[in-house]
């Protein structure tokens, strides 16, 4: 299986561990990820907030670079949202297409498929085939699967699972032998890009998410978004102080958990980059035994 890979800015910087684990999982599954040549930032939240045409044009240009009939694999939920939004807008509104194509000075391909990694694992590769590759089942590890806002909403744009009750990540977690816990906040907002401008909002919202994960009995929280990871992991000490509660819940990328189950060494997956140390919990649950 071959895909054009759009890593986005975060995977080559603040979310390096997401990149390391994504490429490791792809290698273990025999999925070929070919990084799109000369890709650039999708604009993420800043462009979207400031200028709609700029936001659409940045993502549309990346689609154009990928080329007609490309299947694009995306890891970052924010990048996924922006690429899918641009694709939806130019494919459903001829006037918008005309304006965007004038801005980027080339046509926007219509036959591109934009897929998040989770979709690829579940729908394209298939969970049965993933299960066949598991050599280290994560038995006994309880995981709260956190989807956040951008993977599932708006549903007419993303077409990703159920908007309110998604199960794709949960099914992956079950496939690799861990337990996906039932909890209340799997699609609630963590505060997203308000992390710098309205930090207290992030501390409050993210605190509710961590509290819900704790009440659900989770040992770790699984994410598929660098911004969600940043808010829940890097800011966790602040969140604890703000909410006057101690959580101590490691936040792992879904690909880190899958990679371990497929036999990758934890030391190869950037787990040491996390603010909340995951090694104690993983060792306690026997996940790191044998490495």
Buried (B, 14 or more C-beta within 10 A) or exposed (E): EEBBBBBBBBBEEBBBBBBBBBBBBBBBBEBEBEBBEEBEBBBBBEBBEEEEBBBBBBBBBBBBBBEEEBBBBBBBBBBBBBBBBBBBBBEEEEEBBEBBBEBBEEEBBEEBBBBBBBBBBBEBBEBEEBBEBBEBBBEEBBBBBBBBBBBBBBEEBBEBBEBEEBBBBBBBBBBBBBBBBEBBBBBBBBBBBBBEEEBEBBBBBBBBBBBBBBEBEBBBBBBBBBBBBBBBBBBBBBBBEBBEEEBEBBBBBBBBBBBBBBBBEBEBBBBEEBBBEBBEBBEEBEBBEEB
